Amino acid sequence: MLIEQMVNIPNTFGMDVKTKLFVEYYSLDELRQVLREHKGEQILHIGQGSNLLFTRDFNGVILHSGMARARFLDDETVEAQNGLRLDDLIAQLTDMAYCGLEKLSFIPGEVGASAVQNVGAYGVEAKDVILRVNTIDVETLEERVFTNEECRFGYRDSIFKHELKGKYIVTSVVYKVKPGDASKTREEIIQTRMAKLPTVGETGSAGSFFMNPFIPEEQADELLKQYPDMPHFEVKSSNPQVFESSNLVKIPAAWLIEQCGWKGKTLGGAQVWPKQPLVIVNANNATPEDIIALAAQVSASVKEKFNIDIHPEVNYI
Ligand SMILES: Cc1cc2nc3c(=O)[nH]c(=O)nc-3n(C[C@H](O)[C@H](O)[C@H](O)COP(=O)(O)OP(=O)(O)OC[C@H]3O[C@@H](n4cnc5c(N)ncnc54)[C@H](O)[C@@H]3O)c2cc1C
């Protein structure tokens, strides 16, 4: 177990924030031990910190997994430990001529968070390839397996972000795979992403800052009269986030933000990424306040121009 006091918290936004205690564990027994020893304290389990905006120092225990192995359970099932980088898993599977996860290539972050966040790209979401999620109950320290259905996956969403937020630690994820060559798709996706998105380690960001909004069909029809080129996608009623209404339309937040003239604009050290306006970057020693203020101004102008609320995908801590 690695234990450090008052150290910087790893995060891809490059925020300069410290935690009282940082603990990296290397087995489930070590995880149980640290949970037992720090019962009642504020605990946050992180992966790579690639979807987090730390707004201040953390007065508690930041947990990180050093468990990063994967194994085949059978020909079509792979179990990966929470601390393995998702892209390392996909690279290994591709090398071994297995496919299924390749559209998620190059998404930063670890296996544990892939289930919490239900990461997605190019029409595939983690939920499409996750069979089950193995966890440990933070209170009882007992293991619990969540089936795909029990995870209640939605758009960048799962039960671990709502009712069960902070209550379970994802320890491993079981994905379904199949034999097949995914190397070309993977390579194309990596090239596209590299051209469009900020590079982790070079430019601080947390990827898409906002989620794409869903609006009623009638509102979309009205907007289309004014903006005939507005990209829009009818949403299948099977999407749990919108299952109460089948008449919703998804509008790309990037388009809305661009229409409001934000592409490349800066506020303090924060900037709306010129190549993809859905992303806010730490362009020049941004403080959390710079990021928050820029995000607030962007969403306020989208609300004013289109009467659409856009909400952060990034978790504020
Ligand atoms: C350049 C860039 C591009 C990106 N592109 C995409 C994209 O295309 N699609 C997409 O979906 N996302 C994208 N993201 C966002 C990010 O990669 C994902 O949200 C990713 O899943 C975060 O993984 P992480 O390991 O860094 O988790 P963190 O950011 O550290 O944590 C995210 C959340 O998960 C929780 N968590 C982490 N690990 C565990 C665990 N083991 N058990 C319980 N809870 C846990 C944390 O407490 C937190 O609430 C991008 C980010 C960046 C920086």
The ligand as an SDF file (V2000), in Angstrom:
LIG
                    3D

 53 58  0  0  0  0  0  0  0  0999 V2000
   -9.1070   14.5200  -23.3190 C   0  0  0  0  0  0  0  0  0  0  0  0
  -10.2810   13.7900  -22.7370 C   0  0  0  0  0  0  0  0  0  0  0  0
  -11.1780   13.1480  -23.5820 C   0  0  0  0  0  0  0  0  0  0  0  0
  -12.2690   12.4510  -23.0550 C   0  0  0  0  0  0  0  0  0  0  0  0
  -13.1250   11.8180  -23.9200 N   0  0  0  0  0  0  0  0  0  0  0  0
  -14.1810   11.1310  -23.4420 C   0  0  0  0  0  0  0  0  0  0  0  0
  -15.0640   10.4310  -24.3260 C   0  0  0  0  0  0  0  0  0  0  0  0
  -14.8750   10.4130  -25.5420 O   0  0  0  0  0  0  0  0  0  0  0  0
  -16.1120    9.7670  -23.7850 N   0  0  0  0  0  0  0  0  0  0  0  0
  -16.3430    9.7500  -22.4390 C   0  0  0  0  0  0  0  0  0  0  0  0
  -17.3050    9.1170  -22.0140 O   0  0  0  0  0  0  0  0  0  0  0  0
  -15.5180   10.3860  -21.5690 N   0  0  0  0  0  0  0  0  0  0  0  0
  -14.4560   11.0780  -22.0390 C   0  0  0  0  0  0  0  0  0  0  0  0
  -13.6310   11.7480  -21.1730 N   0  0  0  0  0  0  0  0  0  0  0  0
  -13.9270   11.7620  -19.7350 C   0  0  0  0  0  0  0  0  0  0  0  0
  -13.1910   10.6750  -18.9350 C   0  0  0  0  0  0  0  0  0  0  0  0
  -12.1760   10.0900  -19.6980 O   0  0  0  0  0  0  0  0  0  0  0  0
  -14.1350    9.5840  -18.4500 C   0  0  0  0  0  0  0  0  0  0  0  0
  -15.1740   10.1240  -17.6860 O   0  0  0  0  0  0  0  0  0  0  0  0
  -13.4180    8.5020  -17.6380 C   0  0  0  0  0  0  0  0  0  0  0  0
  -14.2910    7.4290  -17.3790 O   0  0  0  0  0  0  0  0  0  0  0  0
  -12.8660    8.9970  -16.3220 C   0  0  0  0  0  0  0  0  0  0  0  0
  -12.0170    7.9930  -15.8310 O   0  0  0  0  0  0  0  0  0  0  0  0
  -11.0500    8.2240  -14.6060 P   0  0  0  0  0  0  0  0  0  0  0  0
  -10.4140    6.9300  -14.3100 O   0  0  0  0  0  0  0  0  0  0  0  0
  -10.1260    9.3590  -14.8840 O   0  0  0  0  0  0  0  0  0  0  0  0
  -12.0730    8.6030  -13.4570 O   0  0  0  0  0  0  0  0  0  0  0  0
  -12.0810    9.8690  -12.4930 P   0  0  0  0  0  0  0  0  0  0  0  0
  -12.2270   11.0960  -13.3130 O   0  0  0  0  0  0  0  0  0  0  0  0
  -10.9390    9.7980  -11.5710 O   0  0  0  0  0  0  0  0  0  0  0  0
  -13.4360    9.5920  -11.6950 O   0  0  0  0  0  0  0  0  0  0  0  0
  -14.6900    9.7540  -12.3420 C   0  0  0  0  0  0  0  0  0  0  0  0
  -15.8010    9.3510  -11.3540 C   0  0  0  0  0  0  0  0  0  0  0  0
  -15.7540    7.9550  -11.1300 O   0  0  0  0  0  0  0  0  0  0  0  0
  -15.5740    7.6760   -9.7360 C   0  0  0  0  0  0  0  0  0  0  0  0
  -14.6960    6.4870   -9.6510 N   0  0  0  0  0  0  0  0  0  0  0  0
  -13.4900    6.3360  -10.2310 C   0  0  0  0  0  0  0  0  0  0  0  0
  -13.0340    5.0880  -10.0090 N   0  0  0  0  0  0  0  0  0  0  0  0
  -13.9530    4.4670   -9.2410 C   0  0  0  0  0  0  0  0  0  0  0  0
  -14.0620    3.1560   -8.6760 C   0  0  0  0  0  0  0  0  0  0  0  0
  -13.1180    2.2350   -8.8620 N   0  0  0  0  0  0  0  0  0  0  0  0
  -15.1500    2.8580   -7.9400 N   0  0  0  0  0  0  0  0  0  0  0  0
  -16.1310    3.7770   -7.7590 C   0  0  0  0  0  0  0  0  0  0  0  0
  -16.0950    5.0400   -8.2710 N   0  0  0  0  0  0  0  0  0  0  0  0
  -15.0170    5.3570   -9.0020 C   0  0  0  0  0  0  0  0  0  0  0  0
  -14.9630    8.9240   -9.1600 C   0  0  0  0  0  0  0  0  0  0  0  0
  -15.2270    9.0360   -7.7790 O   0  0  0  0  0  0  0  0  0  0  0  0
  -15.6620    9.9860   -9.9790 C   0  0  0  0  0  0  0  0  0  0  0  0
  -16.9550   10.2250   -9.4820 O   0  0  0  0  0  0  0  0  0  0  0  0
  -12.4960   12.4220  -21.6630 C   0  0  0  0  0  0  0  0  0  0  0  0
  -11.5800   13.0720  -20.8030 C   0  0  0  0  0  0  0  0  0  0  0  0
  -10.4810   13.7440  -21.3260 C   0  0  0  0  0  0  0  0  0  0  0  0
   -9.5140   14.4090  -20.3990 C   0  0  0  0  0  0  0  0  0  0  0  0
  1  2  1  0
  2  3  1  0
  2 52  2  0
  3  4  2  0
  4  5  1  0
  4 50  1  0
  5  6  2  0
  6  7  1  0
  6 13  1  0
  7  8  2  0
  7  9  1  0
  9 10  1  0
 10 11  2  0
 10 12  1  0
 12 13  2  0
 13 14  1  0
 14 15  1  0
 14 50  1  0
 15 16  1  0
 16 17  1  0
 16 18  1  0
 18 19  1  0
 18 20  1  0
 20 21  1  0
 20 22  1  0
 22 23  1  0
 23 24  1  0
 24 25  2  0
 24 26  1  0
 24 27  1  0
 27 28  1  0
 28 29  2  0
 28 30  1  0
 28 31  1  0
 31 32  1  0
 32 33  1  0
 33 34  1  0
 33 48  1  0
 34 35  1  0
 35 36  1  0
 35 46  1  0
 36 37  1  0
 36 45  1  0
 37 38  2  0
 38 39  1  0
 39 40  1  0
 39 45  2  0
 40 41  1  0
 40 42  2  0
 42 43  1  0
 43 44  2  0
 44 45  1  0
 46 47  1  0
 46 48  1  0
 48 49  1  0
 50 51  2  0
 51 52  1  0
 52 53  1  0
M  END
$$$$
